[in-house]
Amino acid sequence: MQDSTPYAVGIDVGGTKTHLRAFADGEDIVDRVRSSTGWRPHDPRAAADWLAALVIDTLPSGVRPSALAVGGHACETPRQCAGIRDALEERLGVPALVVGDAELLVPAAGLDKGVGLVAGTGSVAVGRLPDGAAVQVGGWGAVLGDEGGAAGLVREAARAVWAAHDRGEEPDALATGLVTAFGVAEVPALGAALEAATDVSAEWGRRSPAVFAAAEAGSPLARAVIADGGRALAGLVGRLAARGVPVDDVVVAGGTVLAQPALYEAFASALAESLPGARPQPLRVPPVEGALTLARSLL
């Protein structure tokens, strides 16, 4: 027999893991984390099928969602998100909303407007114009962008080390840290090691602790890389402000910026200098809470 209780379902699809929560009768009744393997956001029907299967497999037997909201990793444009939403509504027959995963941060923090800034493996910032149109900046991947994210920091650290080598300087803590992290014999070999990566973002990003360790050991190069990364993150917020997005509140999430105080402090300092009215705050709850808030608004 079908349960008639209204169920709001929120899903945060991250780059590596997916978090689903279902809310009914004033409390969470499902809280599940699983791998994001198989998530294909650039194929709307495949993405909708993946999400529908997740919902059906996770909710208790006989339970169907009444409304569903999804924050999807690599869901980069309103058109792309709308395509997944339409296919998902057709598949499940309930109201749905699909946004980029960074858009979950502001509602998760209990705010109606503001900026969501993520600095994990990569970096991206999102907000909405006064007319409700979504705006995203950054998120261009480790090869060309993602400044202030883990992979971007490693890329810039390698560039700083190479420049120092070209100036004839002896390897400092940053150079030796990167050489060790990539398992090579000397600074010139770092180039081949970086280029050999098959998953650039992940393989570069997981070496980022070497940058922060070098900074703690006193490396001026590493400290400059981190300071530049913080300025780049503040620059993302500045781009949104220049396009008319309200930036009074900036909700910050991501495993790199929240785990590394030096980066967060560099970001907050740069933001205070460039946009004195902006108030940064670390997100203290899982982003899936934002998806649940959006799903409940559809009931």
C-alpha positions as CSV (number, residue, x, y, z in Angstrom):
1,M,0.0,0.0,0.0
2,Q,1.4,3.4,-1.0
3,D,2.3,5.7,2.0
4,S,0.4,9.0,1.6
5,T,2.8,11.0,3.8
6,P,4.4,13.8,1.8
7,Y,8.1,13.1,1.4
8,A,10.6,15.8,0.5
9,V,13.8,14.3,-1.0
10,G,17.1,16.3,-1.3
11,I,20.1,15.0,-3.1
12,D,23.7,16.4,-3.2
13,V,25.6,14.7,-6.1
14,G,29.3,15.5,-5.5
15,G,32.2,14.6,-7.6
16,T,33.0,11.5,-5.6
17,K,30.0,10.9,-3.2
18,T,26.3,11.5,-3.3
19,H,24.2,12.3,-0.2
20,L,20.4,11.7,-0.1
21,R,18.1,12.8,2.7
22,A,14.3,12.4,2.9
23,F,12.1,14.5,5.1
24,A,8.6,13.7,6.3
25,D,6.5,14.4,9.4
26,G,9.0,17.0,10.6
27,E,12.0,14.8,10.6
28,D,14.6,13.1,8.5
29,I,13.6,9.5,7.7
30,V,16.4,8.6,5.3
31,D,20.1,9.7,5.4
32,R,22.3,7.8,2.9
33,V,25.7,8.4,1.4
34,R,26.9,6.5,-1.6
35,S,29.4,6.7,-4.5
36,S,28.7,9.1,-7.4
37,T,30.0,6.5,-9.9
38,G,27.8,6.5,-13.0
39,W,26.7,10.1,-12.7
40,R,26.5,11.6,-16.2
41,P,25.2,15.1,-16.0
42,H,25.8,15.9,-19.7
43,D,23.2,13.3,-20.7
44,P,19.9,14.4,-19.2
45,R,18.0,11.1,-19.6
46,A,20.9,9.1,-18.2
47,A,21.3,11.5,-15.3
48,A,17.5,11.4,-14.6
49,D,17.5,7.6,-14.7
50,W,20.5,7.5,-12.3
51,L,18.7,9.8,-9.9
52,A,15.4,7.9,-10.1
53,A,17.1,4.6,-9.5
54,L,18.9,6.1,-6.4
55,V,15.6,7.4,-5.0
56,I,13.7,4.1,-5.6
57,D,16.6,2.1,-4.1
58,T,17.0,4.3,-1.1
59,L,13.5,5.1,0.1
60,P,11.6,2.6,2.1
61,S,9.4,0.1,0.2
62,G,6.1,1.6,-0.8
63,V,7.3,5.2,-0.4
64,R,7.4,7.7,-3.3
65,P,8.8,11.2,-3.1
66,S,6.3,14.1,-3.2
67,A,9.0,16.6,-4.3
68,L,12.7,16.3,-5.2
69,A,15.6,18.8,-5.4
70,V,19.0,17.9,-6.6
71,G,22.3,19.8,-6.5
72,G,24.4,18.2,-9.2
73,H,28.2,18.2,-9.7
74,A,29.1,19.4,-13.2
75,C,25.6,20.7,-13.8
76,E,27.0,23.9,-15.2
77,T,24.3,25.8,-17.0
78,P,20.5,26.5,-16.5
79,R,19.8,24.7,-19.8
80,Q,21.6,21.6,-18.7
81,C,20.0,21.5,-15.3
82,A,16.5,22.1,-16.8
83,G,17.0,19.2,-19.1
84,I,17.7,16.9,-16.2
85,R,14.8,18.3,-14.3
86,D,12.4,17.7,-17.1
87,A,13.5,14.2,-17.6
88,L,13.4,13.5,-13.9
89,E,9.8,14.9,-13.6
90,E,8.8,12.7,-16.5
91,R,10.4,9.7,-14.9
92,L,9.0,10.1,-11.3
93,G,5.9,12.2,-11.9
94,V,6.6,14.6,-9.1
95,P,7.8,18.3,-9.0
96,A,11.6,18.5,-9.2
97,L,14.3,21.1,-9.1
98,V,17.9,20.6,-10.4
99,V,20.7,23.1,-9.8
100,G,24.5,23.0,-9.6
101,D,25.8,21.5,-6.4
102,A,27.3,24.9,-5.3
103,E,23.8,26.4,-5.3
104,L,22.9,24.3,-2.3
105,L,25.1,26.3,0.0
106,V,23.0,29.4,0.5
107,P,19.8,27.6,1.4
108,A,21.8,25.1,3.5
109,A,22.9,28.1,5.6
110,G,19.3,29.2,6.0
111,L,19.7,32.2,3.7
112,D,17.4,33.4,0.9
113,K,20.2,35.0,-1.2
114,G,24.0,35.2,-1.3
115,V,26.9,33.5,-2.9
116,G,27.9,29.9,-2.6
117,L,31.7,29.4,-2.9
118,V,33.3,26.0,-3.1
119,A,37.0,25.3,-2.9
120,G,37.6,21.6,-2.8
121,T,39.5,19.8,-5.6
122,G,38.3,22.6,-7.8
123,S,36.7,26.0,-7.2
124,V,33.5,27.7,-8.3
125,A,31.2,30.4,-7.1
126,V,27.5,30.8,-7.8
127,G,24.8,33.3,-7.1
128,R,21.5,34.7,-8.4
129,L,20.6,38.1,-10.0
130,P,17.8,40.0,-8.4
131,D,15.5,38.6,-11.2
132,G,16.4,35.0,-10.0
133,A,18.7,34.1,-12.9
134,A,21.6,31.9,-11.9
135,V,25.2,33.0,-12.5
136,Q,28.2,30.7,-12.1
137,V,31.9,31.8,-12.3
138,G,35.0,29.6,-12.2
139,G,34.9,25.9,-12.2
140,W,37.0,25.6,-15.4
141,G,39.0,22.6,-14.4
142,A,42.6,22.1,-13.2
143,V,44.3,22.6,-16.5
144,L,42.9,26.1,-17.2
145,G,41.3,27.3,-13.9
146,D,40.1,26.2,-10.5
147,E,42.4,28.7,-8.8
148,G,42.3,28.3,-5.1
149,G,41.1,24.7,-5.3
150,A,43.5,21.8,-4.4
151,A,44.5,21.0,-8.0
152,G,44.9,24.6,-9.0
153,L,47.2,25.2,-5.9
154,V,49.4,22.3,-6.9
155,R,49.6,23.6,-10.5
156,E,50.6,27.1,-9.3
157,A,53.0,25.6,-6.8
158,A,54.8,23.7,-9.6
159,R,55.0,26.9,-11.6
160,A,56.5,28.7,-8.7
161,V,59.1,25.9,-8.1
162,W,60.0,25.9,-11.8
163,A,60.5,29.6,-11.8
164,A,62.7,29.4,-8.8
165,H,64.7,26.6,-10.4
166,D,65.2,28.8,-13.5
167,R,66.5,31.6,-11.3
168,G,69.1,29.2,-10.0
169,E,67.7,29.0,-6.5
170,E,68.2,26.0,-4.3
171,P,65.1,23.8,-3.8
172,D,63.1,25.0,-0.7
173,A,60.5,23.1,1.3
174,L,57.9,23.5,-1.5
175,A,60.2,22.1,-4.1
176,T,61.2,19.1,-2.0
177,G,57.6,18.6,-0.9
178,L,56.3,18.4,-4.5
179,V,59.2,16.2,-5.6
180,T,58.4,13.8,-2.8
181,A,54.6,14.0,-3.3
182,F,55.0,13.1,-7.0
183,G,57.7,10.5,-6.4
184,V,60.3,12.0,-8.8
185,A,64.0,12.6,-8.3
186,E,64.3,16.3,-9.0
187,V,62.4,19.5,-9.8
188,P,62.7,19.3,-13.6
189,A,61.0,15.9,-13.5
190,L,57.8,17.4,-12.1
191,G,56.6,18.5,-15.5
192,A,56.4,14.9,-16.8
193,A,54.8,13.7,-13.6
194,L,52.0,16.3,-13.8
195,E,51.4,15.6,-17.5
196,A,51.2,11.9,-16.9
197,A,48.1,12.3,-14.8
198,T,45.1,10.5,-16.3
199,D,42.6,12.2,-13.9
200,V,44.3,15.6,-13.6
201,S,42.0,17.2,-11.0
202,A,42.1,14.2,-8.6
203,E,45.8,13.3,-9.1
204,W,47.0,16.9,-8.8
205,G,44.6,17.7,-6.0
206,R,45.6,15.0,-3.7
207,R,49.1,16.4,-3.6
208,S,47.9,19.7,-2.2
209,P,48.8,18.9,1.5
210,A,52.5,19.3,0.4
211,V,51.8,23.0,-0.4
212,F,50.4,23.7,3.0
213,A,53.1,21.7,4.8
214,A,55.7,23.7,3.0
215,A,54.1,26.9,4.0
216,E,54.1,25.8,7.6
217,A,57.8,24.9,7.2
218,G,58.5,28.5,6.2
219,S,58.5,28.4,2.4
220,P,57.9,31.9,1.0
221,L,57.0,30.3,-2.3
222,A,54.3,28.1,-0.7
223,R,52.9,31.0,1.3
224,A,52.7,33.1,-1.9
225,V,50.9,30.4,-3.7
226,I,48.3,30.1,-0.9
227,A,47.9,33.9,-0.7
228,D,47.3,34.0,-4.5
229,G,44.8,31.2,-4.1
230,G,42.9,33.1,-1.5
231,R,42.9,36.2,-3.7
232,A,41.6,34.1,-6.6
233,L,38.7,32.8,-4.6
234,A,37.8,36.4,-3.5
235,G,38.1,37.3,-7.2
236,L,35.3,34.8,-8.0
237,V,33.0,36.7,-5.6
238,G,34.1,39.9,-7.2
239,R,33.1,38.7,-10.6
240,L,29.6,37.9,-9.3
241,A,29.3,41.3,-7.7
242,A,30.4,43.0,-11.0
243,R,27.5,41.1,-12.7
244,G,24.9,42.3,-10.2
245,V,24.7,39.3,-7.9
246,P,24.1,40.3,-4.2
247,V,27.2,39.3,-2.3
248,D,26.4,40.4,1.2
249,D,26.7,36.8,2.4
250,V,29.2,34.4,1.1
251,V,28.8,30.8,2.2
252,V,32.0,28.8,1.9
253,A,32.3,25.0,1.6
254,G,34.8,22.5,0.2
255,G,37.3,20.1,1.7
256,T,40.3,22.3,0.9
257,V,39.3,25.7,2.0
258,L,37.6,24.5,5.2
259,A,40.4,22.1,6.1
260,Q,43.2,24.6,5.6
261,P,43.0,27.7,7.8
262,A,45.8,29.4,5.9
263,L,43.7,29.3,2.7
264,Y,40.5,30.4,4.4
265,E,42.3,33.3,6.1
266,A,43.9,34.4,2.8
267,F,40.5,34.3,1.1
268,A,38.7,36.2,3.9
269,S,41.5,38.8,4.0
270,A,41.4,39.4,0.3
271,L,37.6,39.5,0.3
272,A,37.6,42.1,3.1
273,E,40.0,44.2,1.0
274,S,38.1,44.0,-2.3
275,L,34.5,43.8,-1.0
276,P,34.3,45.1,2.5
277,G,30.6,44.6,2.8
278,A,30.7,40.9,2.0
279,R,30.4,38.5,5.0
280,P,32.1,35.1,4.6
281,Q,30.9,32.2,6.6
282,P,31.9,28.5,6.6
283,L,29.0,26.1,6.0
284,R,28.5,24.1,9.2
285,V,25.9,21.6,7.9
286,P,26.0,19.2,5.0
287,P,25.1,20.8,1.7
288,V,22.3,18.3,1.3
289,E,20.4,20.4,3.8
290,G,20.1,23.0,1.0
291,A,18.6,20.4,-1.3
292,L,16.0,19.5,1.4
293,T,15.1,23.1,1.8
294,L,14.6,23.5,-1.9
295,A,12.5,20.3,-2.0
296,R,10.3,21.4,0.8
297,S,9.6,24.6,-1.1
298,L,8.0,22.5,-3.9
299,L,5.5,20.8,-1.6
